[in-house]
Amino acid sequence: MEFTVTKTDLARELGLSQGVVEKRTTIPILSNVLIEAQQDRINLTATDLELGIRCSCPAKVKKEGAGTIPARKLLDYVRLLPDADLSMKFQENHWANITCGRSRTKIAGMSRESFPELPQMPESIAEIPVAELASMIVRTSFAISMEESRFTLNGALFLLTGNGMTMVATDGHRLAYVESGAEGNGDAPKGGKVFRALIPKKAMGEIIKLAEESGTDTKVVFAGDDNHLFFKLGERLLITRKLTGNFPDYERVLPKENTNIVKLRKEEIRSAIERVSQFADERSRAIRVQFGPGEIKVFSSSMETGESEESVPTEYVGPELEIGFNAQYLLDFLRAIPQDEVAFALKDQKSAGEMRPAGEQLKDHYRYVVMPMRI
């Protein structure tokens, strides 16, 4: 195999593969990227057996073929090269000769034969605006459980219906729910069926990276089979294995009787919580939030660090309530929304609180439920 490609194109596509490549593995081939030269392009493929990515860029192919070389080593070296064309030629012993200007380098590779085959993408189910999908991921992925033992909570539930898309994530202490309408988006599944799958958190992070490299008008061609999900953005394809298991009944968790509503300026309440939480217990991150006429007070105290209190003005006229919350859980939501105002809905001290964006016409339905803490 022999080809010539621009350094910029190769570095960009290699960079997208780095989140997928297995860094610490007992299977050495998974640390490599598969390079395939065909016609006037090269295809780059990386996988950790759970997640796979295939990228492509234009190239002048002198001899078609395939080979694998360490992904991180190749990217680190290519990034240091001048902005010029580089030539790569694979030898019989699987080593790659790289020539760029006055630079001559050989990188030890491995046979293409031992590289895992990625599944073929089936017929597409829907086309989804990439900006919309990325926005849903940003607003839910922080609520995914970090406990590996709770594997059904290590990703987000994704529902695709004739009415739009829904994404839900929870770690058992909080729940993020986003529902987006399908009108004008062309994202209804073919055949009118409801498509339901659990997307792993790692795959969601890679979708965000691909979205950042794509134009805002790009649509994701989405497909799925019994075991895998496929996200195609132009010449790039992300393949992830589905999570298995039963996701909790999230509809039972969404509050229906939170009638005490407080509207706040997002920056004011976020800044207050950020400052007060500096004096919260480091392990529990617990703060007390007191809702009263005309204001909300935020408290924290710790025997080791001290105590802090802040007051934020509001037009709240409901009953006085004092509830304990994990400060980090509140901040995660406040940092995820672009809106300037937030609505806090409550029932009583013992029930879950709910936060929503407020203050402007919203294109979709975003709800964030946080369980109270005993302090």
C-alpha atoms as a printed R data frame, in Angstrom:
    type eleno elety resid chain resno       x      y      z
1   ATOM     1    CA   MET     A     1   0.000  0.000  0.000
2   ATOM     2    CA   GLU     A     2   1.245  3.458 -0.899
3   ATOM     3    CA   PHE     A     3  -0.462  6.851 -0.853
4   ATOM     4    CA   THR     A     4   0.028 10.597 -0.388
5   ATOM     5    CA   VAL     A     5  -2.221 12.690  1.859
6   ATOM     6    CA   THR     A     6  -2.134 16.183  3.339
7   ATOM     7    CA   LYS     A     7  -0.913 16.367  6.931
8   ATOM     8    CA   THR     A     8  -3.944 18.469  7.999
9   ATOM     9    CA   ASP     A     9  -6.520 15.988  6.693
10  ATOM    10    CA   LEU     A    10  -4.759 12.983  8.218
11  ATOM    11    CA   ALA     A    11  -4.262 14.646 11.622
12  ATOM    12    CA   ARG     A    12  -7.930 15.712 11.776
13  ATOM    13    CA   GLU     A    13  -9.311 12.238 11.066
14  ATOM    14    CA   LEU     A    14  -6.757 10.526 13.318
15  ATOM    15    CA   GLY     A    15  -7.765 12.874 16.119
16  ATOM    16    CA   LEU     A    16 -11.372 11.698 15.874
17  ATOM    17    CA   SER     A    17 -10.274  8.092 16.372
18  ATOM    18    CA   GLN     A    18  -8.356  8.678 19.605
19  ATOM    19    CA   GLY     A    19 -11.389  8.485 21.907
20  ATOM    20    CA   VAL     A    20 -12.218  5.043 20.522
21  ATOM    21    CA   VAL     A    21  -8.750  3.458 20.450
22  ATOM    22    CA   GLU     A    22  -8.126  1.206 23.453
23  ATOM    23    CA   LYS     A    23  -5.240  2.766 25.417
24  ATOM    24    CA   ARG     A    24  -4.644 -0.018 27.962
25  ATOM    25    CA   THR     A    25  -5.437 -3.377 26.479
26  ATOM    26    CA   THR     A    26  -4.264 -6.967 26.552
27  ATOM    27    CA   ILE     A    27  -5.042 -7.113 22.811
28  ATOM    28    CA   PRO     A    28  -2.281 -5.043 21.112
29  ATOM    29    CA   ILE     A    29  -4.109 -4.703 17.782
30  ATOM    30    CA   LEU     A    30  -6.808 -2.583 19.484
31  ATOM    31    CA   SER     A    31  -4.208  0.158 20.051
32  ATOM    32    CA   ASN     A    32  -3.754  0.385 16.294
33  ATOM    33    CA   VAL     A    33  -5.655  2.216 13.590
34  ATOM    34    CA   LEU     A    34  -6.510  0.342 10.397
35  ATOM    35    CA   ILE     A    35  -5.584  2.313  7.270
36  ATOM    36    CA   GLU     A    36  -7.144  1.227  3.972
37  ATOM    37    CA   ALA     A    37  -6.250  2.909  0.668
38  ATOM    38    CA   GLN     A    38  -8.880  2.606 -2.055
39  ATOM    39    CA   GLN     A    39  -9.308  4.585 -5.292
40  ATOM    40    CA   ASP     A    40  -8.843  8.249 -4.278
41  ATOM    41    CA   ARG     A    41  -9.385  7.988 -0.500
42  ATOM    42    CA   ILE     A    42  -8.000  6.423  2.642
43  ATOM    43    CA   ASN     A    43 -10.269  4.995  5.327
44  ATOM    44    CA   LEU     A    44  -9.201  5.010  8.986
45  ATOM    45    CA   THR     A    45 -10.851  2.548 11.379
46  ATOM    46    CA   ALA     A    46 -10.450  2.193 15.163
47  ATOM    47    CA   THR     A    47 -12.290  0.028 17.689
48  ATOM    48    CA   ASP     A    48 -12.222 -1.175 21.290
49  ATOM    49    CA   LEU     A    49 -14.711 -3.975 20.446
50  ATOM    50    CA   GLU     A    50 -17.554 -2.018 22.089
51  ATOM    51    CA   LEU     A    51 -17.214  1.156 20.020
52  ATOM    52    CA   GLY     A    52 -15.884  1.632 16.498
53  ATOM    53    CA   ILE     A    53 -15.282  4.592 14.210
54  ATOM    54    CA   ARG     A    54 -14.520  4.805 10.516
55  ATOM    55    CA   CYS     A    55 -13.264  8.089  9.057
56  ATOM    56    CA   SER     A    56 -12.146  8.998  5.556
57  ATOM    57    CA   CYS     A    57 -10.163 11.666  3.722
58  ATOM    58    CA   PRO     A    58  -8.981 12.298  0.137
59  ATOM    59    CA   ALA     A    59  -5.606 10.877 -0.917
60  ATOM    60    CA   LYS     A    60  -3.541 10.140 -3.999
61  ATOM    61    CA   VAL     A    61  -3.418  6.357 -3.932
62  ATOM    62    CA   LYS     A    62  -0.463  4.859 -5.790
63  ATOM    63    CA   LYS     A    63  -1.075  1.298 -4.609
64  ATOM    64    CA   GLU     A    64  -4.222  0.052 -2.877
65  ATOM    65    CA   GLY     A    65  -3.995 -2.033  0.285
66  ATOM    66    CA   ALA     A    66  -4.383 -2.027  4.060
67  ATOM    67    CA   GLY     A    67  -2.268 -2.049  7.219
68  ATOM    68    CA   THR     A    68  -2.351 -1.101 10.897
69  ATOM    69    CA   ILE     A    69  -0.051  1.089 13.000
70  ATOM    70    CA   PRO     A    70  -0.278  2.465 16.571
71  ATOM    71    CA   ALA     A    71  -2.907  5.216 16.533
72  ATOM    72    CA   ARG     A    72  -1.487  7.432 19.291
73  ATOM    73    CA   LYS     A    73   2.104  7.195 18.050
74  ATOM    74    CA   LEU     A    74   1.048  8.057 14.499
75  ATOM    75    CA   LEU     A    75  -1.061 11.058 15.554
76  ATOM    76    CA   ASP     A    76   1.631 12.432 17.883
77  ATOM    77    CA   TYR     A    77   4.185 12.228 15.046
78  ATOM    78    CA   VAL     A    78   1.928 13.599 12.285
79  ATOM    79    CA   ARG     A    79   0.979 16.619 14.400
80  ATOM    80    CA   LEU     A    80   4.667 17.581 14.631
81  ATOM    81    CA   LEU     A    81   5.163 17.532 10.862
82  ATOM    82    CA   PRO     A    82   5.027 20.731  8.768
83  ATOM    83    CA   ASP     A    83   1.799 21.546  6.910
84  ATOM    84    CA   ALA     A    84   2.583 19.669  3.728
85  ATOM    85    CA   ASP     A    85   1.823 16.448  1.885
86  ATOM    86    CA   LEU     A    86   3.113 13.244  3.434
87  ATOM    87    CA   SER     A    87   3.625  9.901  1.772
88  ATOM    88    CA   MET     A    88   3.118  6.552  3.458
89  ATOM    89    CA   LYS     A    89   4.239  3.179  2.152
90  ATOM    90    CA   PHE     A    90   3.730 -0.158  3.888
91  ATOM    91    CA   GLN     A    91   6.409 -2.834  3.616
92  ATOM    92    CA   GLU     A    92   6.070 -6.618  3.628
93  ATOM    93    CA   ASN     A    93   6.943 -6.741  7.361
94  ATOM    94    CA   HIS     A    94   3.959 -4.403  8.105
95  ATOM    95    CA   TRP     A    95   6.176 -1.415  8.940
96  ATOM    96    CA   ALA     A    96   5.110  1.942  7.491
97  ATOM    97    CA   ASN     A    97   7.571  4.335  5.837
98  ATOM    98    CA   ILE     A    98   6.488  7.959  6.237
99  ATOM    99    CA   THR     A    99   8.069 10.723  4.168
100 ATOM   100    CA   CYS     A   100   7.291 14.430  4.604
101 ATOM   101    CA   GLY     A   101   9.721 17.015  3.288
102 ATOM   102    CA   ARG     A   102  13.107 16.152  4.785
103 ATOM   103    CA   SER     A   103  11.605 13.793  7.383
104 ATOM   104    CA   ARG     A   104  11.965 10.029  6.979
105 ATOM   105    CA   THR     A   105  10.356  7.760  9.562
106 ATOM   106    CA   LYS     A   106   9.489  4.084  9.982
107 ATOM   107    CA   ILE     A   107   6.714  2.973 12.343
108 ATOM   108    CA   ALA     A   108   6.278 -0.675 13.343
109 ATOM   109    CA   GLY     A   109   2.823 -1.965 12.408
110 ATOM   110    CA   MET     A   110   0.837 -5.187 12.585
111 ATOM   111    CA   SER     A   111  -0.963 -7.336 10.047
112 ATOM   112    CA   ARG     A   112  -4.379 -6.195  8.919
113 ATOM   113    CA   GLU     A   113  -5.598 -9.799  9.237
114 ATOM   114    CA   SER     A   114  -5.861 -9.630 13.049
115 ATOM   115    CA   PHE     A   115  -7.832 -6.355 13.099
116 ATOM   116    CA   PRO     A   116 -11.500 -6.887 14.127
117 ATOM   117    CA   GLU     A   117 -14.165 -6.525 11.451
118 ATOM   118    CA   LEU     A   118 -16.812 -3.872 12.173
119 ATOM   119    CA   PRO     A   119 -20.459 -4.740 11.452
120 ATOM   120    CA   GLN     A   120 -22.047 -3.412  8.268
121 ATOM   121    CA   MET     A   121 -24.529 -0.570  8.607
122 ATOM   122    CA   PRO     A   122 -28.105 -1.742  7.914
123 ATOM   123    CA   GLU     A   123 -30.825  0.330  6.258
124 ATOM   124    CA   SER     A   124 -31.251  3.702  7.928
125 ATOM   125    CA   ILE     A   125 -34.096  4.233 10.386
126 ATOM   126    CA   ALA     A   126 -34.107  8.024 10.429
127 ATOM   127    CA   GLU     A   127 -32.188 11.204  9.670
128 ATOM   128    CA   ILE     A   128 -31.620 13.410 12.710
129 ATOM   129    CA   PRO     A   129 -30.256 16.990 12.775
130 ATOM   130    CA   VAL     A   130 -26.811 16.675 14.350
131 ATOM   131    CA   ALA     A   131 -27.171 19.899 16.367
132 ATOM   132    CA   GLU     A   132 -30.395 18.613 17.921
133 ATOM   133    CA   LEU     A   133 -28.934 15.216 18.819
134 ATOM   134    CA   ALA     A   134 -25.803 16.811 20.303
135 ATOM   135    CA   SER     A   135 -27.921 19.219 22.353
136 ATOM   136    CA   MET     A   136 -29.934 16.340 23.820
137 ATOM   137    CA   ILE     A   137 -26.736 14.509 24.764
138 ATOM   138    CA   VAL     A   138 -25.224 17.569 26.465
139 ATOM   139    CA   ARG     A   139 -28.360 17.987 28.577
140 ATOM   140    CA   THR     A   140 -28.607 14.356 29.717
141 ATOM   141    CA   SER     A   141 -25.175 12.687 29.728
142 ATOM   142    CA   PHE     A   142 -24.056 14.273 33.029
143 ATOM   143    CA   ALA     A   143 -26.841 12.372 34.830
144 ATOM   144    CA   ILE     A   144 -25.552  8.957 33.704
145 ATOM   145    CA   SER     A   145 -24.381  6.686 36.520
146 ATOM   146    CA   MET     A   146 -20.618  6.277 37.007
147 ATOM   147    CA   GLU     A   147 -21.056  2.967 38.848
148 ATOM   148    CA   GLU     A   148 -20.047  0.160 36.497
149 ATOM   149    CA   SER     A   149 -22.103 -2.360 38.477
150 ATOM   150    CA   ARG     A   150 -25.291 -0.544 37.396
151 ATOM   151    CA   PHE     A   151 -24.653 -1.207 33.715
152 ATOM   152    CA   THR     A   152 -28.166 -0.376 32.530
153 ATOM   153    CA   LEU     A   153 -27.618  3.154 33.906
154 ATOM   154    CA   ASN     A   154 -24.217  3.545 32.194
155 ATOM   155    CA   GLY     A   155 -25.912  5.109 29.194
156 ATOM   156    CA   ALA     A   156 -29.015  7.005 28.130
157 ATOM   157    CA   LEU     A   157 -32.348  5.671 26.931
158 ATOM   158    CA   PHE     A   158 -33.066  6.852 23.369
159 ATOM   159    CA   LEU     A   159 -36.582  6.724 21.957
160 ATOM   160    CA   LEU     A   160 -37.461  7.576 18.369
161 ATOM   161    CA   THR     A   161 -41.135  7.849 17.480
162 ATOM   162    CA   GLY     A   162 -43.380  9.454 14.912
163 ATOM   163    CA   ASN     A   163 -43.703 12.415 17.286
164 ATOM   164    CA   GLY     A   164 -39.987 13.044 17.757
165 ATOM   165    CA   MET     A   165 -37.130 11.961 19.982
166 ATOM   166    CA   THR     A   166 -36.746 11.399 23.716
167 ATOM   167    CA   MET     A   167 -33.537 10.919 25.691
168 ATOM   168    CA   VAL     A   168 -33.443 10.000 29.387
169 ATOM   169    CA   ALA     A   169 -30.516  9.462 31.766
170 ATOM   170    CA   THR     A   170 -30.429  8.712 35.495
171 ATOM   171    CA   ASP     A   171 -28.038  7.552 38.206
172 ATOM   172    CA   GLY     A   172 -30.791  6.819 40.742
173 ATOM   173    CA   HIS     A   173 -30.362 10.178 42.514
174 ATOM   174    CA   ARG     A   174 -31.353 12.473 39.639
175 ATOM   175    CA   LEU     A   175 -32.928 12.178 36.203
176 ATOM   176    CA   ALA     A   176 -32.535 14.271 33.038
177 ATOM   177    CA   TYR     A   177 -35.324 14.079 30.444
178 ATOM   178    CA   VAL     A   178 -35.387 15.762 27.021
179 ATOM   179    CA   GLU     A   179 -38.223 15.422 24.532
180 ATOM   180    CA   SER     A   180 -37.842 16.977 21.082
181 ATOM   181    CA   GLY     A   181 -40.640 17.327 18.525
182 ATOM   182    CA   ALA     A   182 -40.211 15.860 15.053
183 ATOM   183    CA   GLU     A   183 -41.958 18.607 13.094
184 ATOM   184    CA   GLY     A   184 -39.813 19.640 10.153
185 ATOM   185    CA   ASN     A   185 -36.865 17.522 11.276
186 ATOM   186    CA   GLY     A   186 -37.432 14.416  9.172
187 ATOM   187    CA   ASP     A   187 -36.478 12.284 12.156
188 ATOM   188    CA   ALA     A   188 -39.459  9.959 12.420
189 ATOM   189    CA   PRO     A   189 -38.516  6.273 12.120
190 ATOM   190    CA   LYS     A   190 -39.490  4.522  8.923
191 ATOM   191    CA   GLY     A   191 -42.585  2.389  9.127
192 ATOM   192    CA   GLY     A   192 -43.991  4.383 12.049
193 ATOM   193    CA   LYS     A   193 -42.442  2.084 14.651
194 ATOM   194    CA   VAL     A   194 -41.038  3.165 18.008
195 ATOM   195    CA   PHE     A   195 -37.282  2.599 18.181
196 ATOM   196    CA   ARG     A   196 -35.847  2.121 21.678
197 ATOM   197    CA   ALA     A   197 -32.184  1.617 22.649
198 ATOM   198    CA   LEU     A   198 -29.661  2.298 25.399
199 ATOM   199    CA   ILE     A   199 -26.692  4.368 24.135
200 ATOM   200    CA   PRO     A   200 -23.444  3.970 26.162
201 ATOM   201    CA   LYS     A   201 -21.951  7.145 27.625
202 ATOM   202    CA   LYS     A   202 -18.656  6.713 25.751
203 ATOM   203    CA   ALA     A   203 -20.502  6.648 22.435
204 ATOM   204    CA   MET     A   204 -22.401  9.806 23.383
205 ATOM   205    CA   GLY     A   205 -19.105 11.599 23.988
206 ATOM   206    CA   GLU     A   206 -17.837 10.572 20.548
207 ATOM   207    CA   ILE     A   207 -21.067 11.793 18.903
208 ATOM   208    CA   ILE     A   208 -20.416 15.212 20.448
209 ATOM   209    CA   LYS     A   209 -16.901 15.270 18.940
210 ATOM   210    CA   LEU     A   210 -18.224 14.313 15.514
211 ATOM   211    CA   ALA     A   211 -20.942 16.965 15.790
212 ATOM   212    CA   GLU     A   212 -18.315 19.642 16.512
213 ATOM   213    CA   GLU     A   213 -16.475 18.659 13.312
214 ATOM   214    CA   SER     A   214 -19.661 18.756 11.227
215 ATOM   215    CA   GLY     A   215 -21.643 21.669  9.875
216 ATOM   216    CA   THR     A   216 -24.670 22.810 11.874
217 ATOM   217    CA   ASP     A   217 -26.986 21.741  9.018
218 ATOM   218    CA   THR     A   218 -25.592 18.185  8.922
219 ATOM   219    CA   LYS     A   219 -28.004 15.320  9.507
220 ATOM   220    CA   VAL     A   220 -27.070 12.071 11.214
221 ATOM   221    CA   VAL     A   221 -28.129  8.999  9.286
222 ATOM   222    CA   PHE     A   222 -29.196  6.695 12.123
223 ATOM   223    CA   ALA     A   223 -29.620  2.916 12.011
224 ATOM   224    CA   GLY     A   224 -29.681 -0.023 14.391
225 ATOM   225    CA   ASP     A   225 -29.728 -3.798 14.450
226 ATOM   226    CA   ASP     A   226 -30.106 -6.347 17.259
227 ATOM   227    CA   ASN     A   227 -26.752 -5.515 18.860
228 ATOM   228    CA   HIS     A   228 -25.425 -2.245 17.446
229 ATOM   229    CA   LEU     A   229 -26.319  1.393 16.783
230 ATOM   230    CA   PHE     A   230 -24.950  3.306 13.776
231 ATOM   231    CA   PHE     A   231 -24.459  7.079 13.461
232 ATOM   232    CA   LYS     A   232 -23.269  8.271 10.030
233 ATOM   233    CA   LEU     A   233 -22.190 11.891  9.583
234 ATOM   234    CA   GLY     A   234 -21.029 12.442  6.024
235 ATOM   235    CA   GLU     A   235 -17.954 10.245  5.453
236 ATOM   236    CA   ARG     A   236 -17.691  9.367  9.165
237 ATOM   237    CA   LEU     A   237 -19.420  6.404 10.782
238 ATOM   238    CA   LEU     A   238 -19.675  5.668 14.518
239 ATOM   239    CA   ILE     A   239 -20.753  2.173 15.567
240 ATOM   240    CA   THR     A   240 -21.544  1.273 19.164
241 ATOM   241    CA   ARG     A   241 -22.731 -1.871 20.858
242 ATOM   242    CA   LYS     A   242 -26.084 -1.384 22.605
243 ATOM   243    CA   LEU     A   243 -26.354 -1.618 26.360
244 ATOM   244    CA   THR     A   244 -28.596 -4.476 27.426
245 ATOM   245    CA   GLY     A   245 -31.061 -4.626 30.295
246 ATOM   246    CA   ASN     A   246 -34.190 -2.829 31.437
247 ATOM   247    CA   PHE     A   247 -34.052  0.923 31.945
248 ATOM   248    CA   PRO     A   248 -36.061  2.184 34.951
249 ATOM   249    CA   ASP     A   249 -39.653  3.381 34.446
250 ATOM   250    CA   TYR     A   250 -38.729  7.056 34.195
251 ATOM   251    CA   GLU     A   251 -42.335  8.235 33.796
252 ATOM   252    CA   ARG     A   252 -43.023  7.242 37.408
253 ATOM   253    CA   VAL     A   253 -40.156  9.477 38.548
254 ATOM   254    CA   LEU     A   254 -41.301 12.652 36.755
255 ATOM   255    CA   PRO     A   255 -43.177 14.778 39.363
256 ATOM   256    CA   LYS     A   256 -46.829 15.588 38.721
257 ATOM   257    CA   GLU     A   257 -47.732 17.639 41.829
258 ATOM   258    CA   ASN     A   258 -44.898 20.160 42.171
259 ATOM   259    CA   THR     A   259 -47.117 23.251 42.409
260 ATOM   260    CA   ASN     A   260 -44.716 25.614 44.232
261 ATOM   261    CA   ILE     A   261 -42.719 27.265 41.432
262 ATOM   262    CA   VAL     A   262 -39.782 29.645 41.746
263 ATOM   263    CA   LYS     A   263 -38.261 31.497 38.785
264 ATOM   264    CA   LEU     A   264 -34.654 32.620 39.091
265 ATOM   265    CA   ARG     A   265 -31.932 34.270 37.060
266 ATOM   266    CA   LYS     A   266 -29.634 31.416 36.122
267 ATOM   267    CA   GLU     A   267 -26.360 33.276 36.651
268 ATOM   268    CA   GLU     A   268 -27.429 34.575 40.065
269 ATOM   269    CA   ILE     A   269 -28.400 31.202 41.514
270 ATOM   270    CA   ARG     A   270 -25.494 29.385 39.849
271 ATOM   271    CA   SER     A   271 -22.932 31.812 41.245
272 ATOM   272    CA   ALA     A   272 -24.496 31.630 44.706
273 ATOM   273    CA   ILE     A   273 -24.417 27.815 44.740
274 ATOM   274    CA   GLU     A   274 -20.841 27.745 43.416
275 ATOM   275    CA   ARG     A   275 -19.641 29.983 46.252
276 ATOM   276    CA   VAL     A   276 -21.641 28.339 49.025
277 ATOM   277    CA   SER     A   277 -20.695 24.829 47.934
278 ATOM   278    CA   GLN     A   278 -17.033 25.601 48.637
279 ATOM   279    CA   PHE     A   279 -17.915 25.091 52.310
280 ATOM   280    CA   ALA     A   280 -20.059 21.971 51.863
281 ATOM   281    CA   ASP     A   281 -18.952 18.528 52.987
282 ATOM   282    CA   GLU     A   282 -16.545 17.271 50.307
283 ATOM   283    CA   ARG     A   283 -18.074 13.819 50.150
284 ATOM   284    CA   SER     A   284 -21.816 14.567 50.192
285 ATOM   285    CA   ARG     A   285 -21.647 18.069 48.581
286 ATOM   286    CA   ALA     A   286 -24.843 18.772 50.555
287 ATOM   287    CA   ILE     A   287 -26.297 22.288 50.781
288 ATOM   288    CA   ARG     A   288 -29.570 23.578 52.219
289 ATOM   289    CA   VAL     A   289 -31.908 25.621 50.023
290 ATOM   290    CA   GLN     A   290 -34.558 27.711 51.814
291 ATOM   291    CA   PHE     A   291 -37.499 28.991 49.797
292 ATOM   292    CA   GLY     A   292 -39.266 31.972 51.321
293 ATOM   293    CA   PRO     A   293 -41.269 35.083 50.336
294 ATOM   294    CA   GLY     A   294 -39.238 37.216 47.920
295 ATOM   295    CA   GLU     A   295 -35.972 35.290 48.200
296 ATOM   296    CA   ILE     A   296 -34.114 31.990 48.183
297 ATOM   297    CA   LYS     A   297 -31.341 31.362 50.691
298 ATOM   298    CA   VAL     A   298 -28.543 28.858 50.142
299 ATOM   299    CA   PHE     A   299 -26.577 27.512 53.131
300 ATOM   300    CA   SER     A   300 -23.675 25.164 53.703
301 ATOM   301    CA   SER     A   301 -21.513 24.303 56.690
302 ATOM   302    CA   SER     A   302 -18.666 21.957 57.515
303 ATOM   303    CA   MET     A   303 -16.772 21.386 60.738
304 ATOM   304    CA   GLU     A   304 -13.516 21.339 58.772
305 ATOM   305    CA   THR     A   305 -13.911 24.327 56.410
306 ATOM   306    CA   GLY     A   306 -16.540 26.698 57.840
307 ATOM   307    CA   GLU     A   307 -19.941 27.883 56.688
308 ATOM   308    CA   SER     A   308 -21.495 30.128 54.035
309 ATOM   309    CA   GLU     A   309 -24.879 31.687 53.229
310 ATOM   310    CA   GLU     A   310 -26.210 33.570 50.213
311 ATOM   311    CA   SER     A   311 -29.549 35.105 49.305
312 ATOM   312    CA   VAL     A   312 -30.999 35.419 45.800
313 ATOM   313    CA   PRO     A   313 -34.079 37.624 45.147
314 ATOM   314    CA   THR     A   314 -37.157 36.075 43.514
315 ATOM   315    CA   GLU     A   315 -40.915 36.622 43.233
316 ATOM   316    CA   TYR     A   316 -41.758 33.399 45.075
317 ATOM   317    CA   VAL     A   317 -44.997 33.653 47.088
318 ATOM   318    CA   GLY     A   318 -45.521 30.029 48.147
319 ATOM   319    CA   PRO     A   319 -45.036 28.371 51.542
320 ATOM   320    CA   GLU     A   320 -41.641 28.413 53.247
321 ATOM   321    CA   LEU     A   321 -39.660 25.260 52.440
322 ATOM   322    CA   GLU     A   322 -36.151 24.111 53.309
323 ATOM   323    CA   ILE     A   323 -34.654 21.221 51.339
324 ATOM   324    CA   GLY     A   324 -31.229 19.613 51.147
325 ATOM   325    CA   PHE     A   325 -29.646 18.990 47.725
326 ATOM   326    CA   ASN     A   326 -26.349 17.829 46.312
327 ATOM   327    CA   ALA     A   327 -24.825 21.096 45.063
328 ATOM   328    CA   GLN     A   328 -23.050 19.409 42.152
329 ATOM   329    CA   TYR     A   329 -26.331 17.995 40.868
330 ATOM   330    CA   LEU     A   330 -27.864 21.493 40.722
331 ATOM   331    CA   LEU     A   331 -24.762 22.994 39.091
332 ATOM   332    CA   ASP     A   332 -24.656 20.300 36.384
333 ATOM   333    CA   PHE     A   333 -28.090 21.389 35.182
334 ATOM   334    CA   LEU     A   334 -27.414 25.128 35.465
335 ATOM   335    CA   ARG     A   335 -24.237 24.765 33.386
336 ATOM   336    CA   ALA     A   336 -25.986 22.705 30.701
337 ATOM   337    CA   ILE     A   337 -28.763 25.147 29.754
338 ATOM   338    CA   PRO     A   338 -28.250 28.231 27.546
339 ATOM   339    CA   GLN     A   339 -31.377 30.021 28.822
340 ATOM   340    CA   ASP     A   340 -31.069 33.004 31.179
341 ATOM   341    CA   GLU     A   341 -33.843 31.920 33.546
342 ATOM   342    CA   VAL     A   342 -34.575 28.687 35.379
343 ATOM   343    CA   ALA     A   343 -37.772 27.457 37.034
344 ATOM   344    CA   PHE     A   344 -37.611 25.376 40.234
345 ATOM   345    CA   ALA     A   345 -40.772 23.374 40.992
346 ATOM   346    CA   LEU     A   346 -41.378 21.849 44.430
347 ATOM   347    CA   LYS     A   347 -44.014 19.984 46.382
348 ATOM   348    CA   ASP     A   348 -42.581 19.675 49.908
349 ATOM   349    CA   GLN     A   349 -39.350 18.969 51.824
350 ATOM   350    CA   LYS     A   350 -39.488 15.211 51.250
351 ATOM   351    CA   SER     A   351 -40.328 15.100 47.534
352 ATOM   352    CA   ALA     A   352 -38.059 15.406 44.515
353 ATOM   353    CA   GLY     A   353 -37.455 18.870 43.136
354 ATOM   354    CA   GLU     A   354 -37.692 19.629 39.432
355 ATOM   355    CA   MET     A   355 -35.730 22.191 37.406
356 ATOM   356    CA   ARG     A   356 -36.573 23.434 33.929
357 ATOM   357    CA   PRO     A   357 -35.343 26.201 31.611
358 ATOM   358    CA   ALA     A   358 -37.692 29.206 31.672
359 ATOM   359    CA   GLY     A   359 -38.141 32.696 30.330
360 ATOM   360    CA   GLU     A   360 -38.308 32.116 26.588
361 ATOM   361    CA   GLN     A   361 -40.103 30.027 23.986
362 ATOM   362    CA   LEU     A   362 -38.553 26.570 24.139
363 ATOM   363    CA   LYS     A   363 -38.260 24.284 21.112
364 ATOM   364    CA   ASP     A   364 -38.262 21.151 23.236
365 ATOM   365    CA   HIS     A   365 -39.221 19.786 26.629
366 ATOM   366    CA   TYR     A   366 -36.386 19.595 29.194
367 ATOM   367    CA   ARG     A   367 -36.994 18.348 32.749
368 ATOM   368    CA   TYR     A   368 -34.426 17.635 35.433
369 ATOM   369    CA   VAL     A   369 -35.464 15.824 38.619
370 ATOM   370    CA   VAL     A   370 -33.283 15.831 41.747
371 ATOM   371    CA   MET     A   371 -33.949 13.767 44.873
372 ATOM   372    CA   PRO     A   372 -33.692 15.655 48.203
373 ATOM   373    CA   MET     A   373 -31.031 14.906 50.832
374 ATOM   374    CA   ARG     A   374 -31.330 14.615 54.575
375 ATOM   375    CA   ILE     A   375 -29.084 17.130 56.319
